[in-house]
Amino acid sequence: MAKPYYEFFCPVKVIAGNAALEHIPFELAALGSKKALIITDKGVRSNGLLAPIENAFSETDVDISAIFDDVPPDSSLSTVREAARIYREHGCDAILAIGGGSVIDTAKATNILVSEGGDDLLKYSGAHNLPKPLKPLFVIPTTSGTGSEVTMIAVVSDTEKNIKIPFASYYLMPHAAILDPRMTQTLPPHLTAMTAMDAMTHAVEAYTCLAANPISDAYATAAIKKISANLFKVLDNPTDAQGRLELAQASTMAGIAFSNSMVGVVHSLGHALGAVAHLPHGLCMNLFLPYVLDYNKEVNGDKIADLLLPLAGADIYAHTPADKRADKAIDYIRQIRDQLHIQTKLPRTLQETGKVTREQLVEVATKALDDGSIIYNPKEANLNDLLGILEKAW
């Protein structure tokens, strides 16, 4: 049954395909921009991923005026201030973010400072504290996982206070997301696996949690189908351009889905574990996904059962009795995790990470209780429930 009320919003232009990069100068010029700042990190630059973008600008009237490549794995307030300084110093009028989640967050936060003026980022933290649209921001993801290229969220660390500061505003959403398979072909197998499971979790939780709606459902199920059909093809053949494009599109579609329907306890536990044990977000998603689905199954088994079709295909779905489809879908996700562990050593349990102790589980569960995502989970969870899920994931 359709929800009596929902909202769906995604104003980001998606430019995708094997020549997507070559369209960037034209799209910038259409917005009146002539001088772009590239924000990236040392790894992206050393892998030669800027070369095709620089080539795309070589015979156009739009310039890459400066490159800032000092983004750390966790962006910080000082990083954002330095990127803004370079933007101003070179008279830039647009930002190209080329990288993963940290680079994209840095670019979004930099856009706040260069659009609003000053160096005080903190006065814009929290939700909906930006008064007007920002400068043109294009995002070129080099991983297929976060979906940040279509979200209104940025997170930046305050390294002095050792806290993460969230920013949320519709104005933070990029003007365009450019999906080109050339940008993810150098991604190593373990990162390909980890980021794909990040996107998979975005899509699964978007579909199965409380704020799901018919439009987000369409994006979520399409994303799941693309990941299930293409992840192992890409692991077997990393330069498979079509497979890489499919995973990139899946990540973006999952990002659009969860931006509009939110996520649940997998993310609550994942955020908490990331904070306590400093593990990558995609790895945390992979750890908890089947255990949380098992926990939720008694209240939303019908939604979980639906997932068997995009996960396993029409034949398996048709040959599985209706009352067994939820279990079969969860089992299929476990099989994907097992195969990823064989091929890329991606941990399936807390023990396999080698970085988590039993003593930390209470702290993880306590932090997860305070995480905002928990309110969208289809089944209410208390501290003991979360500890039970952590024990199963141990």
C-alpha positions in Angstrom: 0.0 0.0 0.0 1.3 3.5 -0.9 2.3 5.8 2.0 -0.3 8.5 2.6 2.4 11.1 2.2 6.0 11.3 1.0 8.4 13.6 -0.6 11.0 12.8 -3.3 13.7 15.2 -4.4 16.9 14.9 -6.5 17.9 17.9 -8.5 21.3 16.6 -9.5 22.0 16.2 -13.2 23.5 12.8 -13.9 26.0 12.6 -16.8 27.0 9.0 -17.4 28.8 6.9 -20.0 32.0 6.2 -21.7 32.6 9.9 -22.7 31.0 11.6 -19.7 34.2 13.4 -18.7 34.4 15.2 -22.1 31.0 16.9 -21.3 32.3 18.6 -18.2 33.6 21.9 -19.8 30.3 22.4 -21.8 28.2 21.8 -18.6 30.3 24.3 -16.6 30.1 26.9 -19.4 26.3 26.4 -19.4 26.3 27.5 -15.8 28.5 30.5 -16.6 31.7 29.1 -15.1 35.1 29.5 -16.6 37.7 28.7 -13.9 37.4 25.5 -12.0 39.2 24.3 -8.9 39.8 20.5 -8.7 39.6 19.1 -5.2 41.1 15.6 -4.9 43.6 13.5 -3.0 47.1 12.3 -3.6 46.0 8.8 -4.5 43.7 9.9 -7.2 46.3 12.2 -8.7 49.1 9.6 -8.5 46.9 7.0 -10.3 46.7 9.4 -13.3 42.9 9.8 -12.9 43.1 13.6 -13.5 44.7 13.2 -17.0 41.5 12.4 -19.0 39.8 15.3 -17.2 42.6 17.7 -18.0 42.5 16.5 -21.6 38.8 17.3 -21.8 39.6 20.9 -20.9 42.6 21.3 -23.3 40.8 22.9 -26.2 38.0 24.7 -24.5 37.4 28.2 -23.1 37.0 26.7 -19.6 40.1 26.4 -17.5 41.3 24.2 -14.6 42.7 27.1 -12.7 44.1 25.2 -9.6 44.3 21.7 -8.2 44.1 21.0 -4.4 45.1 17.4 -3.7 45.7 17.5 0.1 42.4 15.8 1.2 43.1 13.3 3.9 41.1 10.1 4.5 39.0 12.0 7.0 38.4 15.6 5.9 38.9 18.3 8.5 38.0 22.0 9.1 41.6 23.0 8.3 41.6 21.1 5.0 38.4 22.9 4.0 39.8 26.3 4.9 42.9 25.6 2.9 40.9 24.5 -0.2 38.8 27.6 0.1 41.9 29.8 0.3 43.2 28.3 -3.0 39.8 28.7 -4.7 39.9 32.5 -3.8 43.6 33.0 -4.6 43.0 31.7 -8.1 39.7 33.5 -8.7 37.8 30.2 -9.3 34.1 30.1 -9.9 33.3 26.3 -9.8 34.5 23.2 -8.0 35.2 19.7 -9.5 35.4 17.0 -6.8 37.3 14.0 -8.0 37.5 11.1 -5.5 35.6 9.2 -2.8 33.6 10.2 0.1 36.1 12.4 1.9 37.0 14.4 -1.2 33.3 14.9 -1.9 32.6 16.0 1.6 35.6 18.4 1.5 34.3 19.9 -1.8 30.8 20.4 -0.4 32.1 22.1 2.7 34.6 24.2 0.7 31.6 25.3 -1.5 29.9 26.7 1.7 32.9 28.9 2.5 33.6 30.2 -1.0 29.9 30.9 -1.6 29.1 32.4 1.8 32.4 34.1 2.5 34.6 33.9 5.6 36.3 31.0 7.3 33.8 30.0 10.0 32.3 26.7 8.7 30.7 25.8 12.0 28.0 28.4 11.8 26.5 26.5 8.9 26.6 23.0 10.6 23.5 21.0 11.4 20.5 20.9 9.2 19.3 23.5 6.7 21.5 26.4 7.8 22.5 27.6 4.3 20.5 30.7 3.2 20.9 30.4 -0.6 22.3 28.3 -3.5 26.0 27.7 -3.7 28.6 27.9 -6.5 28.6 25.2 -9.2 29.9 21.9 -7.9 30.4 18.8 -10.1 31.3 15.5 -8.6 33.3 12.8 -10.4 33.3 9.7 -8.1 36.3 7.4 -8.2 34.6 4.7 -6.0 31.1 3.1 -6.5 29.7 3.2 -3.0 29.0 6.3 -1.0 26.4 7.9 -3.3 27.6 11.3 -2.0 27.4 12.7 -5.5 23.6 12.9 -5.1 23.2 13.6 -1.4 22.7 16.7 0.7 25.0 15.6 3.5 28.6 16.4 4.2 30.6 15.4 7.3 33.9 17.1 8.3 36.1 16.3 11.3 37.0 18.8 14.0 40.4 17.3 14.7 41.0 19.5 17.9 37.8 18.3 19.5 37.9 14.8 17.9 34.3 15.0 16.7 32.6 14.8 13.3 30.5 17.7 12.3 27.5 17.1 10.0 26.1 19.5 7.4 22.8 19.0 5.7 21.1 21.2 3.2 19.5 20.9 -0.2 22.0 23.5 -1.4 24.8 21.1 -0.7 23.6 18.8 -3.5 26.0 18.9 -6.4 24.9 20.5 -9.7 26.0 17.4 -11.6 27.3 13.9 -11.0 29.6 12.6 -13.7 29.8 8.8 -13.9 32.6 7.5 -16.2 34.0 4.0 -16.0 37.6 5.3 -16.6 37.4 6.8 -13.0 36.9 3.4 -11.2 39.0 1.0 -13.3 42.1 1.4 -11.0 40.0 0.6 -7.9 41.6 -2.4 -6.2 39.5 -5.6 -5.6 39.0 -5.1 -1.8 37.8 -1.5 -2.3 35.6 -2.5 -5.2 34.0 -5.1 -3.0 33.7 -2.8 0.1 32.2 0.1 -1.8 29.8 -2.1 -3.7 28.5 -3.5 -0.4 28.1 0.0 0.9 25.9 0.8 -2.1 24.1 -2.5 -1.6 23.3 -1.6 2.0 22.1 1.8 1.0 19.7 0.2 -1.4 18.5 -2.6 0.8 17.9 -0.3 3.8 16.2 2.3 1.6 13.8 -0.4 0.4 13.1 -2.1 3.8 13.0 0.8 6.2 10.1 3.0 7.4 10.4 6.0 5.0 10.5 3.9 1.8 8.2 5.2 -0.9 7.3 4.0 -4.5 9.9 6.2 -6.2 12.8 5.4 -3.9 11.8 1.7 -4.1 12.3 1.8 -7.9 15.8 3.3 -7.5 16.7 0.9 -4.7 15.6 -2.3 -6.5 17.4 -1.2 -9.7 20.6 -0.6 -7.8 20.4 -4.0 -6.1 20.0 -5.7 -9.4 22.9 -3.9 -11.0 25.3 -4.7 -8.1 24.2 -8.4 -8.0 24.6 -8.8 -11.7 28.0 -6.9 -12.1 30.1 -7.1 -9.0 31.7 -10.4 -9.6 32.1 -9.7 -13.3 34.2 -6.6 -12.4 36.2 -8.5 -9.7 37.0 -11.1 -12.4 37.8 -8.5 -15.0 38.7 -5.1 -13.3 38.9 -3.2 -16.7 35.3 -4.3 -17.7 34.1 -0.8 -18.7 30.4 -1.7 -18.9 30.5 -3.5 -15.5 32.3 -0.5 -13.9 29.7 1.8 -15.3 26.9 -0.4 -14.0 28.4 -0.3 -10.5 28.8 3.5 -10.6 25.2 3.9 -11.7 24.1 1.5 -8.9 25.9 3.6 -6.3 24.3 6.8 -7.6 20.8 5.2 -7.7 21.2 3.8 -4.2 22.3 7.3 -3.1 19.2 8.8 -4.6 17.1 6.1 -2.9 18.4 6.5 0.6 18.5 10.3 0.4 14.7 10.1 0.0 13.8 7.1 2.3 16.6 7.0 4.9 18.4 4.0 6.4 18.2 1.9 9.6 20.0 -0.1 12.1 22.8 -1.4 9.7 23.8 2.2 9.5 23.3 3.0 13.2 25.7 0.1 14.1 28.0 0.9 11.3 28.4 4.5 12.2 29.0 3.5 15.9 31.6 0.8 15.0 33.4 3.2 12.6 33.7 5.7 15.5 34.8 3.1 18.0 37.1 0.9 16.0 38.0 3.3 13.1 36.9 0.8 10.4 35.9 1.9 6.9 32.1 2.5 6.5 31.6 0.1 3.6 33.3 -2.7 5.6 30.9 -2.0 8.6 27.9 -2.2 6.2 29.0 -5.6 5.0 29.5 -6.8 8.5 26.0 -6.1 9.8 23.6 -6.3 6.8 22.4 -10.0 7.0 22.2 -9.9 10.8 20.0 -6.8 10.9 17.7 -8.2 8.1 17.3 -11.3 10.2 16.4 -9.1 13.2 13.9 -7.1 11.2 12.4 -10.0 9.3 9.4 -10.6 11.7 8.0 -7.2 11.0 9.0 -6.6 7.3 9.5 -10.1 5.9 7.4 -9.2 2.9 9.7 -6.3 1.9 12.8 -8.5 2.4 11.2 -11.2 0.4 10.8 -8.7 -2.5 14.6 -8.4 -2.6 15.1 -11.9 -3.8 14.0 -10.9 -7.3 16.7 -8.2 -7.9 19.3 -10.2 -5.9 18.9 -13.6 -7.5 16.9 -13.2 -10.6 13.5 -14.3 -11.9 14.2 -18.1 -11.9 15.2 -18.4 -8.3 12.5 -16.0 -7.2 9.8 -18.0 -9.1 11.0 -21.4 -7.8 11.1 -20.2 -4.1 7.9 -20.5 -2.1 6.5 -17.1 -1.1 7.0 -17.9 2.7 10.7 -18.8 2.1 11.7 -15.8 0.0 12.8 -13.5 2.9 15.1 -16.2 4.2 16.4 -17.0 0.7 17.1 -13.3 0.1 19.1 -13.0 3.3 20.9 -16.2 2.5 21.8 -14.8 -1.0 23.4 -11.8 0.7 25.4 -14.1 2.9 26.6 -16.0 -0.2 27.7 -12.8 -1.8 29.7 -11.9 1.4 31.2 -15.4 1.5 32.4 -15.1 -2.1 33.8 -11.6 -1.5 35.7 -13.0 1.5 37.2 -15.7 -0.7 38.1 -13.2 -3.5 39.1 -10.1 -1.5 39.3 -11.1 2.2 36.5 -8.6 3.0 35.6 -9.4 6.6 32.1 -11.0 7.3 32.4 -10.9 11.1 33.7 -8.6 13.8 36.4 -11.2 14.7 37.6 -11.3 11.1 38.4 -7.6 11.1 41.1 -8.2 13.8 40.4 -4.7 15.1 37.4 -5.2 17.4 37.4 -6.5 21.0 34.4 -8.0 22.8 34.9 -5.2 25.4 34.0 -2.6 22.7 30.6 -4.1 21.9 28.7 -2.3 24.7 30.2 1.0 23.6 29.2 0.3 20.0 25.6 -0.6 21.0 25.3 2.5 23.2 26.5 4.8 20.4 24.2 3.1 17.9 21.2 3.8 20.2 21.9 7.5 19.8 22.4 7.4 16.0 19.6 9.1 14.0 19.2 6.3 11.5 17.7 4.0 14.2 14.4 5.9 14.2 13.7 4.7 10.6 14.4 1.0 11.3 11.2 -1.0 10.9 11.6 -2.8 14.2 12.3 -0.9 17.4 15.6 -1.8 19.0 16.9 -1.3 22.5 20.4 -1.8 23.9 19.9 -5.6 24.4 18.6 -6.0 20.9 21.7 -4.2 19.5 24.0 -6.3 21.7 22.2 -9.4 20.3 22.9 -8.4 16.7 26.5 -7.6 17.6 26.9 -11.1 19.2 25.6 -12.7 16.0 28.0 -10.6 14.0 30.9 -11.4 16.3 
